[in-house]
Amino acid sequence: MNISKEIYKLFISKMGRMKVEYITKKISENRQDSFWYWGEEIAKVKLENNHTLLLDVSGDVKYLEKGNKYKNKEALELLMSDEYNYEDKDIDDLLISGDVSESNHFTIIELNKFNKVVGDCLGVCHDYDEAIEMLKELAFINEE
């Protein structure tokens, strides 16, 4: 018996059981930056060892306008309001001008069965689709 083939077969059979559970759906194709998802848990995968890989958003967002400072939820509500209706392309311009400081990002952490962090910053990025793909890669999920 070839041990590596047996391990591979076992690994492949277990892969199909793990699924991504979406907690916060993508807002739109034009709002994929982590900036828009401040404070949200995005998705998770329950692993075979009863641990969970959790994709969430870490860090703060800040917006400065005419001397007024807006932070996190307040900044998001303002920039997503009908009056502003900003998208990713607008955030890039606001970052360059210094009106927005973005220190948040998508991150993947590992939680044990008691929801205690046992691994942090397993992956970091700023784009929603990239973050979901990163989560799948870490969990060895091949979904179409």
PyMOL commands that set and color helices and strands:
alter all, ss='L'
color gray80, all
select helices_A, chain A and resi 3-15+34-37+73-80+88-97+128-139
alter helices_A, ss='H'
color red, helices_A
select strands_A, chain A and resi 20-22+41-46+52-58+61-65+68-71+100-102+105-111+117-125
alter strands_A, ss='S'
color yellow, strands_A
deselect
rebuild
show_as cartoon
